[in-house]
Amino acid sequence: LTENYSLGTVKAIHSIFCIAINKAVELEMLTYNKYRNISIKKEKDLSERKINYLTRDEVTIFMDTAKQCPFYQYIVAITLLRTGMRKGELIALHWDDINFKDKTISITKTRSSHGVKPPKTKRSMRTISIDDTLVTELKKYQTWQKRNKLKYGANYIEQEYMITQANGKALSEFRINDIMKAITNKAKLHHISPHGLRHTHAIMLLESGADIKFVSDRLGHTNIKMTADVYLHITKKYESENITKLDRYLSN
C-alpha cells in the first residue's frame, strides 16, 4: 500500500480496518483480533499487546474504585462483571427483564446508536441467574432511581430503559465506554473495554471451576467451540489440573 498511497492514507485505511475487526470480535463473529499487533509506524518496534481482562486482584481494585464513582457507574460496572453481558444487552434492559424473586435477568434485545433489535443469534436470547450481591445492588439502584425521580420532578427524563443517569437519561453504548475508561484511569489499571469485563466474567467462572458448557450458555455464544477457542488458555490449564487430580485419586 505504501508504494501507491501516502503514509497518512495507509494509516487511515489501517484504522478503519481495525475498527471493523474489533467490532467483529465484539459481536463474536470472530474469536479474536489476530491483526491487533499490526501497526503502521515509522519506528520498527511494535507496541505490546494489551490484555482485555482483569485478574482477580485487579477486579478488587476496579470494583473498590467503581464504588467511589457515581452510583449508576458502579451499577454498570458490577452488572457487566457479574453477568458477562455485552454492553448493548445491558443498555437495552428494562426493569421488567429483572426477576428479583427467581434471581434472573432475561436478555432478549440489544441496543446501539442504530436502535433496538433482537440479539444477533438465537443463543444470545437467554435467561441467566444472578447472585445475591447483584440482586441487592440492583434493588438499591431501583430505590435510587425512584428517589431521583422525586428529586428532579418535572426535569426527570422518563424513558423505558433500566440503566440511567441520576436525571433519568438513558446511557448510550459510547457512554458505557467512557465509564470504563474513567474507572480504570482512576484505579490506575490498564484500560479494558466493556467487553473486557465480559472476558473477565468468563475467566473468573472457569477459574472457579464452572463447566465450559455453562459458561458458553451464560455468555450466549453460538456454540461451545467458540467459547473454548476464546478461553483456550484457561481450559487447557484446568484440563491439566483435573488430569493431575485424577492421577492422585487413582494412585490413592
C-alpha positions as CSV (number, residue, x, y, z in Angstrom):
1,L,0.0,0.0,0.0
2,T,2.8,2.4,0.9
3,E,4.1,2.2,-2.7
4,N,0.8,3.6,-4.1
5,Y,-0.5,5.8,-1.2
6,S,0.8,8.3,1.3
7,L,1.6,7.2,4.9
8,G,-1.4,9.2,6.1
9,T,-3.8,7.4,3.7
10,V,-2.4,4.0,4.7
11,K,-2.9,4.9,8.4
12,A,-6.5,5.9,7.7
13,I,-7.2,2.6,5.9
14,H,-5.5,0.7,8.7
15,S,-7.6,2.5,11.3
16,I,-10.9,1.7,9.6
17,F,-9.8,-1.9,9.1
18,C,-9.0,-2.3,12.8
19,I,-12.3,-0.8,13.9
20,A,-14.2,-3.3,11.6
21,I,-12.2,-6.2,13.0
22,N,-12.7,-5.1,16.6
23,K,-16.4,-4.8,16.0
24,A,-16.5,-8.3,14.6
25,V,-14.8,-9.6,17.8
26,E,-17.2,-7.6,20.0
27,L,-20.2,-9.2,18.1
28,E,-18.4,-12.5,18.4
29,M,-18.3,-13.1,14.6
30,L,-14.5,-13.6,15.2
31,T,-13.0,-15.2,18.3
32,Y,-10.1,-12.7,18.5
33,N,-8.3,-9.9,16.5
34,K,-5.2,-11.6,15.1
35,Y,-4.3,-8.3,13.5
36,R,-4.1,-6.5,16.8
37,N,-0.3,-6.1,16.9
38,I,-0.1,-4.8,13.3
39,S,0.5,-1.1,13.2
40,I,1.8,1.5,10.8
41,K,4.7,3.2,12.4
42,K,7.9,4.8,11.5
43,E,9.6,3.1,14.4
44,K,10.5,-0.6,13.9
45,D,9.2,-1.8,17.3
46,L,5.5,-2.8,17.8
47,S,3.5,-1.8,20.9
48,E,2.8,-4.6,23.4
49,R,-0.5,-6.4,23.1
50,K,-3.0,-5.1,25.6
51,I,-4.7,-7.6,27.8
52,N,-8.5,-7.0,27.7
53,Y,-9.4,-8.6,31.0
54,L,-8.7,-8.1,34.8
55,T,-7.0,-10.5,37.1
56,R,-8.7,-11.4,40.4
57,D,-6.6,-8.8,42.3
58,E,-7.3,-6.2,39.7
59,V,-11.1,-6.9,39.9
60,T,-10.9,-6.0,43.6
61,I,-9.2,-2.7,42.8
62,F,-11.5,-2.0,39.9
63,M,-14.7,-2.5,42.0
64,D,-13.4,-0.6,45.0
65,T,-12.8,2.3,42.7
66,A,-16.2,1.9,41.0
67,K,-17.9,2.3,44.4
68,Q,-16.3,5.8,44.7
69,C,-17.9,6.8,41.3
70,P,-21.5,8.0,40.7
71,F,-23.8,5.2,41.7
72,Y,-25.1,4.5,38.2
73,Q,-21.5,4.0,37.0
74,Y,-20.9,1.5,39.8
75,I,-24.1,-0.4,38.7
76,V,-22.8,-0.5,35.2
77,A,-19.5,-2.0,36.4
78,I,-20.9,-4.6,38.8
79,T,-23.6,-5.7,36.4
80,L,-21.2,-6.2,33.5
81,L,-18.7,-8.0,35.7
82,R,-21.2,-10.3,37.4
83,T,-23.3,-11.2,34.3
84,G,-20.9,-11.2,31.4
85,M,-23.4,-9.3,29.3
86,R,-22.5,-7.3,26.2
87,K,-22.8,-3.6,26.6
88,G,-25.6,-3.4,24.1
89,E,-27.5,-6.0,26.1
90,L,-27.0,-4.0,29.2
91,I,-28.3,-0.7,27.9
92,A,-31.3,-2.4,26.3
93,L,-32.6,-3.8,29.7
94,H,-35.9,-2.8,31.1
95,W,-36.8,-3.3,34.8
96,D,-39.3,-6.0,33.6
97,D,-36.3,-8.0,32.5
98,I,-35.2,-8.4,36.1
99,N,-36.8,-11.1,38.2
100,F,-35.8,-10.5,41.8
101,K,-37.8,-13.4,43.1
102,D,-36.2,-16.0,40.8
103,K,-32.9,-14.0,40.7
104,T,-32.7,-13.9,36.9
105,I,-32.1,-11.5,34.1
106,S,-33.8,-12.1,30.7
107,I,-31.7,-10.9,27.8
108,T,-33.9,-10.6,24.7
109,K,-32.6,-7.5,22.9
110,T,-29.6,-5.3,22.2
111,R,-29.4,-1.5,21.7
112,S,-26.9,0.7,19.9
113,S,-26.8,4.1,18.2
114,H,-28.8,2.4,15.4
115,G,-31.7,1.5,17.7
116,V,-33.1,-1.6,19.4
117,K,-33.1,-5.0,17.8
118,P,-33.1,-8.7,18.7
119,P,-29.7,-10.3,19.6
120,K,-27.6,-11.5,16.6
121,T,-28.2,-15.2,17.3
122,K,-30.9,-17.3,19.0
123,R,-28.3,-18.4,21.5
124,S,-27.9,-14.8,22.6
125,M,-31.5,-14.7,23.7
126,R,-31.2,-16.2,27.2
127,T,-32.2,-16.0,30.8
128,I,-29.3,-16.0,33.3
129,S,-29.1,-16.4,37.0
130,I,-27.7,-13.6,39.1
131,D,-26.0,-13.8,42.6
132,D,-27.3,-12.3,45.8
133,T,-24.8,-9.5,45.8
134,L,-26.1,-8.2,42.4
135,V,-29.7,-8.7,43.4
136,T,-29.1,-6.5,46.5
137,E,-27.3,-3.8,44.5
138,L,-29.9,-3.7,41.8
139,K,-32.6,-3.2,44.4
140,K,-30.7,-0.3,45.9
141,Y,-30.3,1.1,42.4
142,Q,-34.1,0.9,41.8
143,T,-34.7,2.8,45.0
144,W,-32.1,5.3,44.0
145,Q,-33.9,5.9,40.7
146,K,-37.2,6.4,42.5
147,R,-35.7,9.0,44.8
148,N,-34.1,10.8,41.9
149,K,-37.5,10.9,40.1
150,L,-38.9,12.8,43.1
151,K,-35.9,15.0,43.5
152,Y,-35.8,16.1,39.8
153,G,-39.6,16.3,39.5
154,A,-40.6,17.7,36.1
155,N,-37.0,17.7,35.0
156,Y,-36.7,14.0,35.3
157,I,-36.4,12.2,31.9
158,E,-38.9,9.5,31.7
159,Q,-37.9,6.6,29.4
160,E,-38.1,2.8,29.3
161,Y,-34.5,1.7,30.0
162,M,-33.1,0.4,33.3
163,I,-29.6,1.9,33.1
164,T,-29.8,5.7,33.5
165,Q,-28.0,8.7,34.9
166,A,-29.4,10.5,38.0
167,N,-31.7,12.6,35.9
168,G,-33.2,9.6,34.2
169,K,-31.3,9.9,30.9
170,A,-30.6,6.6,29.3
171,L,-26.9,5.7,28.7
172,S,-25.6,5.1,25.2
173,E,-23.0,2.5,24.2
174,F,-20.4,5.2,23.9
175,R,-21.2,6.4,27.5
176,I,-20.5,2.9,28.7
177,N,-17.1,3.1,27.1
178,D,-16.4,6.4,28.9
179,I,-17.4,4.9,32.2
180,M,-15.0,2.0,31.8
181,K,-12.2,4.4,30.9
182,A,-13.0,6.7,33.9
183,I,-12.9,3.8,36.4
184,T,-9.7,2.2,35.1
185,N,-8.0,5.6,34.9
186,K,-9.0,6.4,38.5
187,A,-7.9,2.9,39.6
188,K,-4.6,3.3,37.8
189,L,-5.3,0.0,36.0
190,H,-4.6,-0.8,32.4
191,H,-7.5,0.1,30.1
192,I,-10.1,-2.6,29.3
193,S,-13.2,-2.2,27.2
194,P,-16.7,-3.1,28.4
195,H,-16.2,-6.3,26.5
196,G,-13.2,-6.9,28.7
197,L,-15.5,-7.3,31.7
198,R,-17.3,-10.0,29.7
199,H,-14.0,-11.8,29.3
200,T,-13.2,-11.3,33.0
201,H,-16.5,-12.8,33.9
202,A,-15.9,-15.9,31.8
203,I,-12.4,-16.3,33.1
204,M,-13.5,-16.0,36.7
205,L,-16.2,-18.6,36.1
206,L,-13.7,-21.0,34.6
207,E,-11.1,-20.4,37.3
208,S,-13.7,-21.1,39.9
209,G,-14.4,-24.5,38.3
210,A,-17.5,-23.8,36.1
211,D,-18.2,-26.1,33.3
212,I,-17.4,-24.9,29.8
213,K,-20.9,-25.5,28.6
214,F,-22.4,-23.5,31.4
215,V,-20.1,-20.6,30.6
216,S,-20.9,-20.9,26.9
217,D,-24.7,-20.8,27.6
218,R,-24.3,-17.9,30.0
219,L,-22.4,-15.8,27.5
220,G,-24.8,-16.6,24.7
221,H,-22.1,-18.0,22.4
222,T,-23.1,-19.7,19.2
223,N,-21.5,-22.9,20.3
224,I,-19.1,-24.4,22.9
225,K,-16.3,-24.4,20.3
226,M,-16.3,-20.7,20.2
227,T,-16.1,-20.4,24.0
228,A,-13.2,-23.0,24.0
229,D,-11.4,-21.1,21.3
230,V,-11.6,-17.8,23.1
231,Y,-10.7,-19.2,26.5
232,L,-8.3,-22.0,25.4
233,H,-5.5,-20.9,27.7
234,I,-7.8,-21.2,30.7
235,T,-9.5,-24.5,29.7
236,K,-6.1,-26.1,28.9
237,K,-4.8,-25.1,32.4
238,Y,-7.7,-26.7,34.2
239,E,-7.7,-29.7,31.9
240,S,-4.1,-30.3,33.1
241,E,-5.1,-29.8,36.8
242,N,-8.0,-32.1,36.5
243,I,-5.9,-34.9,35.0
244,T,-3.4,-34.4,37.9
245,K,-6.3,-34.8,40.4
246,L,-7.4,-38.0,38.6
247,D,-3.9,-39.4,38.8
248,R,-3.8,-38.7,42.5
249,Y,-7.2,-40.2,43.0
250,L,-6.3,-43.4,41.2
251,S,-2.9,-43.6,43.0
252,N,-4.6,-43.5,46.4
